[in-house]
Amino acid sequence: MLSWDDFRYVKAIADHRSLDGAAEALGINHSTAFRRLGQIEQQLNARLFNRERSGYGLTTEGEAMLQRAERMEQEVAAFERRLHRQDADARAPGVGVVPLDMILSMSGHDFLKAMIAGTLPQPPMAATLGFRLAEAAEGRAVFEGLPEFRHYNPIGSVHGGFAATLLDSALGCAIFSTMAKGETWTTLELKLNFVRPLNQDTGAVRAEGRVIHRGRTVATSEGDLRDGAGKLYAHATTTCMIFPAKG
């Protein structure tokens, strides 16, 4: 009996028209991809690809399997979106802006933990784009979001600002997590590299930020944006200025 993984393998080969490209996308080596394709074709007693000089071309049977794989992928993505919305609704403490004097009365780490716990609100921007602070530790922060059709740009993919906002938030809050009471900070620079586009079928993504250097007045951090399977979509670095506590 075929499994979902079998359909994933066929779709990856069809998308990249090569075993090397499929292997890289699936995180396996070439020989494993070759062996797995042979097993699937043997199980079906049908050839799914024609081995051509220009790459792997789908046969009629391969086209039929690819269509089913695409429908399955869409259904999985839709299911994941529903679960993500339900989880976000269950966790959501509401949105709002915390008064500055309250922020200054807490360490950055305690502030972020309170936001995750729901005793402090997520920022209004989180509701606007549909993302949230999910994890925070000393020198590390993670934001989760769900790319949707409402985030699309004119050329039919999720606007780059979605990835940039999640990474800006994660990298900035990784530095924020190191702040003592009374310290404040602001971003001086964000450098971002897009690796592959996001779309409404990508599923939930996670932006993780990690502190590289924490000085007295300047700090830097790095991070990446990945989907649930660990596939990389963007990576970034940031520089922040730190303002010591007054008095």
VENVEN-V654860 format. One record per run of one state. SS is the DSSP state (helix for helix, strand for strand, loop for the rest). FROM is the first residue (numbers start at 1). TO is the last residue. If there is no record, write none. Layout:
# VENVEN-V654860
{{SS:FROM:TO} {SS:FROM:TO}}
This chain:
# VENVEN-V654860
{{loop:1:3} {helix:4:16} {loop:17:18} {helix:19:26} {loop:27:29} {helix:30:44} {loop:45:48} {strand:49:52} {loop:53:54} {strand:55:58} {loop:59:59} {helix:60:91} {loop:92:94} {strand:95:95} {loop:96:99} {helix:100:104} {loop:105:107} {helix:108:117} {loop:118:121} {strand:122:122} {loop:123:123} {helix:124:129} {loop:130:130} {strand:131:137} {loop:138:139} {strand:140:146} {loop:147:148} {helix:149:151} {strand:152:152} {loop:153:157} {strand:158:158} {loop:159:159} {helix:160:176} {loop:177:183} {strand:184:194} {loop:195:203} {strand:204:214} {loop:215:217} {strand:218:227} {loop:228:231} {strand:232:243} {loop:244:247}}
